[in-house]
Amino acid sequence: MRRLTYFVACSIDGFIGGPDGDASFMTRFVDEEYFGFLKSEYPETLPTQGRRHLGIDDLPNKRFDTIVQGRGSYDLALKEGITSPYAHLREYVASRTLAESPDPNVEIVSTDLAGRVRALKAEEGAYDVYLCGGSAVAGELVDEIDELVIKTYPIVLGTGMPMFGSAFAVSEFVTRDVRTFGNGVVVRTYDRKR
């Protein structure tokens, strides 16, 4: 069975963006060492346009062949005129307001997101499913998440968009790996405790 991995960047206090969802202030931490890690370990999490711009579009997928993201995350690409931000993956966008997909590579999931993700996880395949965000989608899928890869940047926001926009519930995970970088970023990997 394939796994759902929430691969997410956040502040020390657990916010993935400001109150409006903007997280552009986190990009300054992507230095040579950290980018090397992302490129070698999680190349498919880099958007297609960025991969092309950097001349690394030919990097093979290592972990994921499918991405699930929320409308807010997808809108960031749409505002730039990009209708398939992860063209190197199968793309699913959770949205109750986007009536039809602007791109044949992007499937809109308007109902039963958890059921659709369970079906994706049940598929045969060597690769897992990448949950890109945002907060509400992660909250809706919290029971389906098998792995957390949390990229914590050395900043405190005080308030903003939480990693999980959900009601109170305890979900237990086990630490599998912790990696630190010279720029202060800490990447922690957790497996769901089953």
C-alpha positions in Angstrom: 0.0 0.0 0.0 1.2 3.5 -0.9 1.7 6.1 1.8 0.5 9.7 2.2 3.3 12.0 3.2 2.7 15.5 4.4 5.9 17.3 3.3 5.6 20.8 4.8 7.6 23.8 5.7 6.8 25.7 8.9 8.0 28.1 11.5 9.3 27.0 14.9 5.8 27.6 16.3 4.1 25.4 13.7 2.8 27.9 11.2 3.0 27.2 7.4 2.4 30.8 6.5 1.2 34.1 7.7 -2.5 34.7 8.5 -3.1 35.2 4.7 -1.2 32.0 3.9 1.8 33.8 2.5 5.1 31.9 3.1 7.4 33.7 0.7 9.6 34.8 3.7 10.7 31.2 4.1 12.4 31.0 0.7 15.5 32.8 2.0 16.5 29.7 3.9 17.0 27.7 0.7 20.7 28.0 0.5 23.1 25.7 -1.4 23.4 23.0 1.3 19.6 22.8 1.9 18.7 23.0 -1.8 21.2 20.1 -2.4 19.2 18.1 0.1 15.9 18.9 -1.5 17.2 18.2 -5.0 18.8 14.8 -4.0 16.2 13.5 -1.6 12.9 15.1 -2.7 13.3 16.3 -6.3 9.7 15.8 -7.2 8.6 18.3 -4.5 10.1 21.1 -6.6 7.6 22.7 -8.9 8.0 21.9 -12.6 8.6 25.5 -13.6 11.4 25.9 -11.0 13.0 22.6 -12.1 13.0 23.8 -15.7 14.4 27.2 -14.7 17.3 25.5 -12.8 18.0 23.0 -15.5 17.0 20.0 -13.4 13.8 19.0 -15.0 15.2 15.6 -15.9 15.7 14.5 -12.3 13.8 11.3 -11.7 11.1 11.0 -9.0 12.5 9.4 -5.9 9.5 9.2 -3.6 6.3 10.4 -5.1 4.4 10.2 -8.4 1.2 11.9 -7.1 0.4 15.2 -5.4 -2.6 16.4 -3.5 -3.0 20.0 -2.7 -5.6 22.5 -1.6 -7.1 25.3 -3.6 -5.1 28.0 -1.8 -1.8 26.2 -2.7 -3.0 25.7 -6.3 -4.0 29.3 -6.6 -0.4 30.4 -6.1 0.4 28.8 -9.4 -2.7 29.9 -11.2 -1.9 33.6 -10.3 1.3 33.1 -12.2 -0.5 31.6 -15.2 0.6 28.0 -14.4 -2.2 25.5 -14.6 -0.1 22.4 -13.9 2.5 23.4 -11.3 3.7 19.8 -10.8 3.4 18.5 -14.3 5.9 15.7 -13.5 3.3 14.2 -11.1 -0.3 13.2 -11.2 -2.0 16.3 -9.7 -5.1 16.4 -7.5 -6.6 19.7 -6.2 -9.1 19.7 -3.4 -11.6 22.4 -4.0 -15.3 22.9 -3.5 -15.4 26.1 -5.5 -13.3 25.3 -8.6 -15.9 23.8 -11.0 -13.6 22.4 -13.6 -9.9 21.9 -14.0 -8.0 24.4 -16.2 -5.5 21.7 -17.1 -5.9 18.0 -18.3 -3.2 16.9 -15.8 -5.1 18.3 -12.8 -8.1 16.5 -11.4 -10.4 18.5 -9.1 -11.6 16.6 -6.0 -14.8 18.4 -4.8 -16.2 15.7 -2.5 -15.0 12.9 -0.3 -11.3 13.9 -0.4 -10.4 11.3 2.2 -12.0 8.6 0.1 -10.1 9.7 -3.0 -6.8 9.7 -1.1 -7.6 6.2 0.3 -8.1 5.0 -3.3 -4.8 6.6 -4.4 -3.0 4.9 -1.5 -4.6 1.5 -2.4 -3.2 1.7 -5.9 -0.2 -0.5 -6.8 2.9 1.4 -7.3 6.5 2.1 -6.2 5.9 5.7 -5.3 3.9 7.4 -2.5 1.5 10.3 -2.5 2.8 13.8 -1.6 0.5 16.1 0.4 1.5 19.6 -0.4 -1.0 21.5 1.7 -2.6 23.6 2.8 -3.8 23.7 6.4 -7.5 22.8 5.8 -6.6 19.9 3.5 -4.1 18.6 5.9 -6.7 18.9 8.7 -9.2 17.0 6.6 -6.7 14.2 5.8 -4.9 14.0 9.2 -6.2 10.4 9.7 -4.8 9.4 6.3 -1.3 10.8 6.8 1.2 8.0 7.2 4.4 10.1 7.3 5.3 13.7 8.2 8.4 15.4 6.8 8.4 18.7 8.6 11.0 21.3 7.4 11.2 23.7 10.4 12.7 27.1 9.6 14.4 29.1 12.4 11.7 31.8 12.7 8.7 32.4 15.0 5.6 33.9 13.5 3.3 34.2 16.6 0.2 33.6 14.5 -0.6 32.5 11.1 -1.9 29.4 9.1 -1.4 26.3 11.3 0.0 23.1 9.8 -3.3 21.4 10.5 -6.6 23.3 10.3 -8.7 20.7 12.2 -10.5 20.2 15.4 -8.7 19.0 18.5 -7.7 15.3 18.2 -4.6 13.4 19.3 -2.7 11.7 16.5 0.5 10.0 17.5 3.6 9.7 15.4 7.1 8.2 16.0 10.3 10.1 15.2 12.3 8.4 12.4 14.9 10.9 11.5 16.2 14.4 12.4 18.5 16.3 10.1 19.9 19.8 10.8 21.4 22.3 8.3 23.9 25.2 8.7 21.2 27.7 7.9 19.2 26.6 11.0 16.6 24.5 9.2 15.7 21.2 10.9 14.0 18.5 8.9 12.2 15.9 11.1 10.6 12.8 9.7 7.8 10.9 11.6 5.9 7.8 10.9 2.3 7.4 12.1 2.1 5.2 15.2 -0.3 2.4 14.3 
